[in-house]
Amino acid sequence: MTVLPDYCLSVTCNVGTTGIVDMSQLIFSEKAGIYSALKDVQLFNQVRIELGALTWPNGADLDPVWLHEEIGKGGAWCVPG
């Protein structure tokens, strides 16, 4: 996984599926909840993989199954807000 500009991540799943995950729509949504803290680029950049999920120090995470399904559809996924 690589952090890209504009709240995006380049990911490669264990099975070889690769794609770009755009978190911006979720992060800036009025219903962002825990994800709103990721507006802080320094916090966003602290993303790591934990038990297969993308996770951040504030407790935000993305379901790896959902991520794999969505990037598998076309190589890019804009996480809805």
C-alpha positions as a Markdown table, in Angstrom:
| # | Residue | x | y | z |
|---|---|---|---|---|
| 1 | Met | 0.0 | 0.0 | 0.0 |
| 2 | Thr | 1.2 | 3.5 | -0.9 |
| 3 | Val | -0.3 | 6.8 | 0.3 |
| 4 | Leu | -1.1 | 9.1 | -2.7 |
| 5 | Pro | -2.1 | 12.8 | -2.8 |
| 6 | Asp | -5.6 | 13.9 | -2.2 |
| 7 | Tyr | -6.6 | 11.3 | 0.3 |
| 8 | Cys | -6.0 | 8.3 | -2.0 |
| 9 | Leu | -4.2 | 5.0 | -1.5 |
| 10 | Ser | -2.7 | 2.6 | -4.0 |
| 11 | Val | -3.4 | -0.9 | -2.7 |
| 12 | Thr | -2.5 | -4.4 | -3.7 |
| 13 | Cys | -4.5 | -7.3 | -2.3 |
| 14 | Asn | -3.0 | -10.7 | -1.4 |
| 15 | Val | -4.6 | -12.2 | -4.5 |
| 16 | Gly | -2.9 | -9.6 | -6.7 |
| 17 | Thr | -5.9 | -7.3 | -7.3 |
| 18 | Thr | -4.6 | -3.7 | -7.4 |
| 19 | Gly | -6.3 | -0.4 | -7.4 |
| 20 | Ile | -6.7 | 3.1 | -6.1 |
| 21 | Val | -8.9 | 3.9 | -3.1 |
| 22 | Asp | -10.1 | 7.5 | -3.0 |
| 23 | Met | -11.2 | 8.3 | 0.6 |
| 24 | Ser | -11.9 | 12.0 | 0.0 |
| 25 | Gln | -15.7 | 11.8 | -0.4 |
| 26 | Leu | -16.0 | 9.9 | 2.8 |
| 27 | Ile | -13.6 | 12.1 | 4.8 |
| 28 | Phe | -15.3 | 15.3 | 3.8 |
| 29 | Ser | -18.9 | 13.9 | 4.1 |
| 30 | Glu | -21.2 | 15.5 | 6.7 |
| 31 | Lys | -21.7 | 11.9 | 8.0 |
| 32 | Ala | -17.9 | 11.1 | 8.2 |
| 33 | Gly | -17.9 | 10.4 | 11.9 |
| 34 | Ile | -14.6 | 8.9 | 12.9 |
| 35 | Tyr | -13.3 | 9.4 | 9.3 |
| 36 | Ser | -13.5 | 13.2 | 9.6 |
| 37 | Ala | -10.3 | 13.2 | 11.7 |
| 38 | Leu | -8.5 | 11.9 | 8.6 |
| 39 | Lys | -8.7 | 15.4 | 7.1 |
| 40 | Asp | -5.4 | 15.8 | 9.0 |
| 41 | Val | -3.0 | 14.7 | 6.3 |
| 42 | Gln | -0.4 | 13.6 | 9.0 |
| 43 | Leu | -3.0 | 11.3 | 10.5 |
| 44 | Phe | -4.2 | 10.0 | 7.1 |
| 45 | Asn | -0.6 | 9.2 | 6.2 |
| 46 | Gln | -0.3 | 6.9 | 9.3 |
| 47 | Val | -2.5 | 4.3 | 7.6 |
| 48 | Arg | -1.3 | 0.7 | 8.1 |
| 49 | Ile | -2.6 | -2.8 | 7.4 |
| 50 | Glu | -3.8 | -4.7 | 10.5 |
| 51 | Leu | -5.4 | -8.1 | 10.1 |
| 52 | Gly | -5.9 | -7.4 | 6.4 |
| 53 | Ala | -7.8 | -4.1 | 7.0 |
| 54 | Leu | -6.5 | -0.6 | 6.3 |
| 55 | Thr | -6.5 | 1.1 | 9.7 |
| 56 | Trp | -5.6 | 4.4 | 11.2 |
| 57 | Pro | -4.4 | 5.3 | 14.8 |
| 58 | Asn | -7.8 | 6.9 | 15.6 |
| 59 | Gly | -9.7 | 3.6 | 15.1 |
| 60 | Ala | -11.0 | 4.2 | 11.6 |
| 61 | Asp | -10.7 | 1.2 | 9.3 |
| 62 | Leu | -11.9 | -0.2 | 6.0 |
| 63 | Asp | -13.3 | -3.7 | 5.6 |
| 64 | Pro | -10.8 | -5.6 | 3.4 |
| 65 | Val | -13.6 | -7.7 | 1.8 |
| 66 | Trp | -15.5 | -4.6 | 0.7 |
| 67 | Leu | -12.3 | -2.9 | -0.5 |
| 68 | His | -11.3 | -6.0 | -2.6 |
| 69 | Glu | -14.8 | -6.3 | -4.1 |
| 70 | Glu | -14.9 | -2.6 | -5.1 |
| 71 | Ile | -11.4 | -2.2 | -6.6 |
| 72 | Gly | -12.0 | -5.5 | -8.4 |
| 73 | Lys | -14.8 | -4.0 | -10.3 |
| 74 | Gly | -12.7 | -1.5 | -12.2 |
| 75 | Gly | -9.4 | -0.8 | -10.4 |
| 76 | Ala | -10.6 | 2.4 | -8.6 |
| 77 | Trp | -13.0 | 2.9 | -5.7 |
| 78 | Cys | -14.3 | 6.2 | -4.4 |
| 79 | Val | -15.5 | 5.3 | -0.9 |
| 80 | Pro | -19.0 | 6.8 | -0.5 |
| 81 | Gly | -19.6 | 9.3 | 2.2 |
